[in-house]
């Protein structure tokens, strides 16, 4: 490959400059940092491309499916139950959900008595969430939210399927660090490039979606990035999603067309009781928690290749 086709900036995790080309998809190429193995879409999508993409998703694609699906989202219910268990069995007093879409995760915490806040870049989804959460939903980026809410702190910050979407993950996490309480909890969910499914499926792995998924992390380099931004990862586990059969079928049309073709003659004819059954599914994603730390130190290893965090 010509040198000018490689990523032109340093890795946001380890600040390395050497990239390994992986594969092309929809006019973009994915690269892997040779030091920390972060994966990146190149060229980075422009703000206009990102805005147009999410508008189309809201109108007719994956986000439209999520917003318009009439039944309860069992994925968010289980995440909420997990967060509450980590919080001593009770809901946090305040929670900020970054990338809240139409507010379904916040709905559950509101039921439990939490004061709920959300950030959503898609205006239509933000309007839906705002009606349910007393106007405490901000339409825009987390950086814009932080500027308007300087000094406000949250007990829990969640970002479910978000960090892989943002053009600047360092700014994203450092802004969360400003917004979270000193003893607060950060919960992230994102695709995991160190998962077995990533290894098996290769370039056909569903999270390879240019424009939508800009950075793809492993458990290791996500922990490194958190440390760089003032957090310590406390737990990381595979995210098994309990999805209703009908919902999974609708999503395969967007992310796994080959599976949709196989299921199309079957699922619409199933009894309603079967369509609404929830089954465990794993697509190579991880759930991670982190706590803010007041002091951390980074040094290079003896070969000057890897960052060490102490």
Secondary structure as GFF3:
##gff-version 3
##sequence-region A 1 310
A	DSSP	three_ten_helix	3	5	.	.	.	ID=ss1
A	DSSP	beta_strand	19	25	.	.	.	ID=ss2
A	DSSP	beta_strand	28	33	.	.	.	ID=ss3
A	DSSP	beta_strand	39	42	.	.	.	ID=ss4
A	DSSP	alpha_helix	47	60	.	.	.	ID=ss5
A	DSSP	alpha_helix	62	68	.	.	.	ID=ss6
A	DSSP	alpha_helix	74	86	.	.	.	ID=ss7
A	DSSP	beta_strand	94	98	.	.	.	ID=ss8
A	DSSP	alpha_helix	104	111	.	.	.	ID=ss9
A	DSSP	beta_strand	115	120	.	.	.	ID=ss10
A	DSSP	alpha_helix	123	132	.	.	.	ID=ss11
A	DSSP	beta_strand	137	139	.	.	.	ID=ss12
A	DSSP	alpha_helix	142	148	.	.	.	ID=ss13
A	DSSP	beta_strand	154	160	.	.	.	ID=ss14
A	DSSP	three_ten_helix	163	165	.	.	.	ID=ss15
A	DSSP	alpha_helix	169	179	.	.	.	ID=ss16
A	DSSP	beta_strand	180	191	.	.	.	ID=ss17
A	DSSP	alpha_helix	196	201	.	.	.	ID=ss18
A	DSSP	three_ten_helix	202	204	.	.	.	ID=ss19
A	DSSP	beta_strand	215	216	.	.	.	ID=ss20
A	DSSP	alpha_helix	219	228	.	.	.	ID=ss21
A	DSSP	beta_strand	231	238	.	.	.	ID=ss22
A	DSSP	beta_strand	241	244	.	.	.	ID=ss23
A	DSSP	alpha_helix	245	255	.	.	.	ID=ss24
A	DSSP	alpha_helix	257	263	.	.	.	ID=ss25
A	DSSP	three_ten_helix	267	269	.	.	.	ID=ss26
A	DSSP	alpha_helix	272	275	.	.	.	ID=ss27
A	DSSP	beta_strand	278	281	.	.	.	ID=ss28
A	DSSP	beta_strand	285	292	.	.	.	ID=ss29
A	DSSP	beta_strand	298	300	.	.	.	ID=ss30
A	DSSP	beta_strand	307	309	.	.	.	ID=ss31
###
